[in-house]
Amino acid sequence: MTTYNFQGYKGRARMAFTCEHCSKPNRTRTFVAEHTVNPFNKNADGSIKQASQVMREASAEAKRQRDEFAVEPWCAACEDALSYDERKALRARRSTAKPAA
C-alpha cells in the first residue's frame, strides 16, 4: 500500500486574558489549526489550493477559535473543574454569542 505525506501548515493565535470565573490575571491560551496541501483540498472552481491559500485558511481558523474563546475566557483550571454538561453549555454559549469587537 502506498503512503502519501502531505505538507501541513499550522496557523496559531494567542490570547492573554484575565479569567472571568476566578479573576486570575495573566492567563494565556494558544489556538492551533492545521490544514494540508493535498489533491482533495480544492477551491470552489475545482482547482487545488496553493500553499499560500492553505496557510491563510489555517491562520484564519486559529483566529476564529480565539475570537470564539474571547466571548467567555476561562483559565484551564476553571474549565477542567466543570462537569461534562457545564463544559458543553459553556462551549454552546461561546459558539452562539457574538465575539467582542
C-alpha positions in Angstrom: 0.0 0.0 0.0 1.3 3.4 -0.9 1.6 6.1 1.7 1.3 9.8 0.9 2.6 12.5 3.1 1.1 15.9 2.5 2.6 19.2 3.6 0.7 20.6 6.6 0.6 24.3 7.7 -0.3 25.4 11.2 -1.9 28.7 12.0 -1.5 30.0 15.5 -3.3 32.6 17.5 -2.5 33.6 21.1 -4.6 35.4 23.7 -3.7 36.8 27.1 -6.6 37.4 29.4 -7.9 37.5 33.0 -10.1 34.6 33.9 -13.8 35.7 34.1 -14.6 32.9 36.7 -11.7 33.1 39.2 -10.2 36.5 38.3 -6.7 35.2 37.9 -4.7 37.6 35.8 -2.1 36.9 33.1 -3.6 33.7 31.7 -2.7 32.7 28.2 -4.2 30.3 25.6 -2.7 29.4 22.2 -5.0 28.2 19.5 -3.7 26.0 16.7 -5.3 24.9 13.4 -3.6 22.7 10.8 -4.5 22.4 7.2 -2.7 20.5 4.4 -2.0 21.0 0.8 -3.5 17.9 -0.9 -5.4 17.0 -4.0 -8.7 16.9 -2.1 -8.3 20.5 -0.7 -9.8 22.4 -3.6 -11.2 25.9 -4.4 -14.8 26.4 -5.4 -13.8 26.2 -9.1 -12.2 22.8 -8.6 -8.5 23.9 -8.7 -6.2 22.6 -6.0 -5.4 25.2 -3.3 -1.9 26.7 -3.3 0.3 26.6 -0.2 -0.3 30.4 0.5 -4.1 29.9 0.4 -3.8 27.0 2.9 -1.6 29.0 5.2 -4.1 31.9 5.2 -7.0 29.5 5.9 -5.2 27.8 8.8 -4.4 31.2 10.3 -8.0 32.4 9.9 -9.3 29.2 11.6 -7.0 29.8 14.6 -8.1 33.4 14.9 -11.8 32.3 14.7 -11.1 29.9 17.6 -9.5 32.7 19.6 -12.4 35.0 18.9 -14.9 32.4 19.9 -13.0 31.8 23.2 -12.8 35.5 23.9 -16.6 35.6 24.4 -16.2 34.0 27.8 -12.5 33.4 28.6 -11.9 30.9 31.5 -8.5 29.6 32.6 -7.7 25.9 32.1 -8.1 25.1 35.8 -11.6 26.5 35.9 -12.7 24.8 32.7 -11.2 21.5 34.0 -13.3 21.7 37.2 -16.5 21.8 35.2 -18.7 18.8 34.7 -19.3 17.5 31.2 -22.7 19.2 31.0 -21.4 22.5 32.2 -18.5 22.4 29.8 -20.9 21.6 27.0 -23.1 24.6 28.0 -20.0 26.9 28.1 -19.0 25.8 24.6 -22.5 26.4 23.3 -22.6 29.9 24.9 -19.2 30.7 23.2 -20.3 29.5 19.8 -23.6 31.3 19.7 -22.6 34.6 21.2 -21.2 37.5 19.1 -17.4 37.9 19.6 -16.3 41.0 21.5 -15.1 43.6 19.0 
